[in-house]
Amino acid sequence: MKPPTASESGRPTRLPFFVKAPATTIVAAHYATFALFPAIIDKNPESPFIATVYACLVASCAFGELFLKRRNLGRSLPQGPSLFASKVVYAIGLIATCLAWAGGSHNYAVQLGRASQASWVALATPFTSWLLIGIFLILAAHLRGESSRRTAIWAALIACGLQFGLGIAAGLVGSAASFTVCVLLVLLITRVLPVKNFSILIIVLLIAWPTIQQIRNEVRVEVRGSAAALGGSDSSLERLWVDKQLDDAKLLRDARSPVEPPSWLTVIRTGILPSALDGPRPPIDTGSRMSVALGGSPQNSTSATMPGNILLFDGWPALVAFYALLGFFFSRLIFSNSAWLLALGGMSYLYFMSFSASYPDSIVRILNAVVSIFLAAAFTLFFERTNRSRLRKAKSNPGTNLPHGNPRRGA
């Protein structure tokens, strides 16, 4: 995709900083708002540690994004499948998401072991990420002039509304919030969604958050009883702060707690092979292990945030390297000349920078995303080749109806 680097007269155009350095802006704003400022306001005794982690994140991300040389960034529009093929991917993602949720995927009762997943969940789950991929493919079609801005925005809003509806019904809304912020941020960075509209939507989400949490609590109370509920709207907003989660990382690190992450073999195996094709394998239960180490229940899941977990398991050098690489790749993916890389860039925010990001679980999710993107690319390639074949037959038989979509471009 081509960011607006010059005006029509050929003179340089001044870009907003969030366009020139989106990863640095996101990381800096996120952890300042939800970690550093709350720690300072609450006089958290670990504020110096949190400030050190924050400075490390921002400096590493800025180095990777701004100081490492960029090459061929944003030289052409994001090429990809036709708008019709993109809508088919989007529709498959919608259907798969509904089937997965109906079968118990991301369900609070299933998480507690009080219900079981349906057999079809393993088959539907690999296609649930096609919903997010479809949004970014439709966005790419708009950026190269094949669809309207309204189409891209409506595709995003429908998907976000579905995520929240299903999440509230299942008693788990964190992933829906992360999904929504991910989509809105990519629309903002690509300048499809104006800053004013983005700000209004985020404010609406924050205002609605206590009500969403209250409804979510009622669903959880039906499953587990009153112990599952939170106490009031203030506590629901306080759950957004992550300074105390970073405290847990320092606590476990100083105590040399024996929290062992899953092996890399298990991470790669889980990330690449769907459970329907793989036999019994060790679970990815980092959150449960951390909960036990902190004196909690194995049924609960705890995270020390993405940077906190990296620091706990792999140390400061890994933290610096990870965020430098994240800064280096994120804007290059978002502003690449491939719709598929744009999709991978958006998903890298969801799995590495969002509220729900957690290490090393996010490595599994990004590997899942890569596999899903390859499957979607293969599907659209086959779909459009079939369309081209039908078009040739239609031209040889004038009475035949022409196929939908744009048969001129493959995946």
C-alpha positions, 0 to 999 in steps of 0.5 A: 500500500502506498502511504501518502508521502507526497502531494500531487504537486510533488512537494513532501506531505507531512504525515502524522507520526502514527502513520510514519511509526505506527508500532512505536505509537501503539506501544508507547500509547498503550503502555503509558495509558494502561501501565505507566500512568496507573502505576504513578497515580496509584504510587505503585512501589514497582513504578521504577521497574515499570518505567524501565520496561516502558522505556525499553519497549519504546526505545526498541520499537522506535529503533526497529521502526525508524532507524533501521533502513526502509526499502521499497516501503509503500511503492505500490498498492496492495495487490490481492484477490478480487473484491468478490473473492475477498467477500467470499473469504469474509463470508466463510470467516463469518460462518466459521466463527458462528459455528465455532462459538456455537460449538463451545469455542471461547466459552466460559463454561467450557473453560471451567470444564463444565461443558464440552466442545462440539466435534465440529469446532476443530474443523471450524476453528482454522477458518475463524481467522478468515473473518479478520483476513477477509476484512483486510482483503476488502480494505486492500481492495478499497485502497487500490480503488476496487471498492468504496470506503463504505464497504470496507467500514461496514465489513469491519463494523459487522464483524466487530459487532458479531464478535461482541455479541458472541463474546457476551453470550459466551461470557468472554469479551476480552478477545472481542475488544482486542479484535475491534481495536485491531480493526479500527487501528488498521483502518486508522493507520491506512487513513481509511478511518479519520482520526475523529471517527476513530476517537469517537468509536474508542470513547463509545467503547470505553463508555459501554465497557462497564455495561458490557462487563456487567452483562458478561458477569451475569452470564458467568454467574449463571455458570459459576455463581456469584464468585465469578462476578466483578464488583461494580463499574469501576472494577471493570474499568480497572481491569484494563490497567496492567501495572499490577500484571507487570508487578507479577513479572518482577515478583516471579522473576525475583523469586526465581519461580519455576514457571516453565513455558511450553517447549518450542516444539509444542509451540510450533506443533500447535501453531502449524498443525490443527488439532483435527489432524494432530493427535493428543499433544501437551496443552499451551497452558502458560496462563494456568501455570502462572496462576498456580505460581501466584497462588491462584487456581489452575482453572484461572489464567494469568498473564504478566502482559506480553513484555512481562512474560518475555522478560520472565521467561527469556530476559532483557535481551529477548525483550529488546530483540522482540520489540525491535523486530516488531517495530521493524516488521509491523509498518513494512507489513501494513504498508506492503504491496501485498494484501496478504502481508497487510493482513499479516500486519494487522494480525501481528497487532492482535497477537503481539500488541493488543490487550489479549497478547501473551507470550509465548501463546501469541507465537502459536496464534501468529503461526495459526494466522500464517497457516490461515493466510496460506489457506485463504490465498490458495482458496482465492487462487483456485476460486479465481482460476475457476472464475476465469475458466467459466468466463472463457466458456461464457464468452464462447457461449454468449447465452451463458451467465458471466461469473461474479468477481474480477477474473483478471487477478489471481491471489 
